[in-house]
Amino acid sequence: MAEPMRQPTPAISRVASCTATDCVHNRDRQCHAGEIEVRMSADGAICGTYEPEKPRPRP
C-alpha cells in the first residue's frame, strides 16, 4: 500500500521590522500581533492585519 503524501510543516516566520508605526500592533518597529495576514494588492504584498491606532483624546 502506498504511503500518503505528507504536507510540509509551515515554517514560522518573524517580521524583521515593521514600518507601519501607526499600527496598534507595532511597538518599536516590532510587530506584536498574534498572527498576521498578508494580502496582495496592485502595489505588491500588504499587511492585512494593519489596524491604525485610535486617536487619543486631548487633555
C-alpha positions in Angstrom: 0.0 0.0 0.0 1.3 3.4 -0.9 2.1 5.8 1.9 0.0 9.0 1.8 1.8 12.2 0.9 2.6 14.3 4.0 2.0 18.0 3.9 5.1 20.1 4.8 5.0 21.7 8.2 4.7 25.5 7.7 7.8 27.5 8.8 7.3 30.1 11.5 8.4 33.4 10.2 9.0 36.6 12.0 8.5 40.2 10.9 12.0 41.7 10.9 11.0 45.4 11.0 7.5 46.9 10.6 7.4 50.4 9.1 3.6 50.9 9.9 4.5 52.9 13.0 0.8 54.0 13.5 -0.4 50.4 13.8 -1.8 49.2 17.1 0.4 46.0 16.8 3.6 47.9 16.3 5.9 48.7 19.2 9.4 49.9 18.5 9.1 48.7 14.9 8.3 45.2 16.1 5.0 43.5 15.2 3.3 42.1 18.3 0.2 40.7 16.6 -0.5 37.1 17.5 -0.5 36.3 13.8 -0.5 38.4 10.6 -2.3 38.1 7.3 -0.5 39.1 4.1 -2.6 40.2 1.1 -1.8 41.1 -2.4 -2.5 44.5 -3.9 -1.7 46.2 -7.2 1.5 47.5 -5.4 2.5 44.1 -4.0 2.2 42.4 -0.7 0.5 44.3 2.1 -0.3 43.5 5.8 -3.9 42.6 6.2 -3.6 42.8 9.9 -2.8 46.5 9.9 -5.0 48.4 12.3 -4.4 52.2 12.8 -4.1 53.5 16.4 -7.2 55.2 17.7 -6.7 59.0 18.2 -6.2 59.9 21.8 -8.4 62.5 23.3 -6.7 65.8 24.1 -6.2 66.6 27.7 
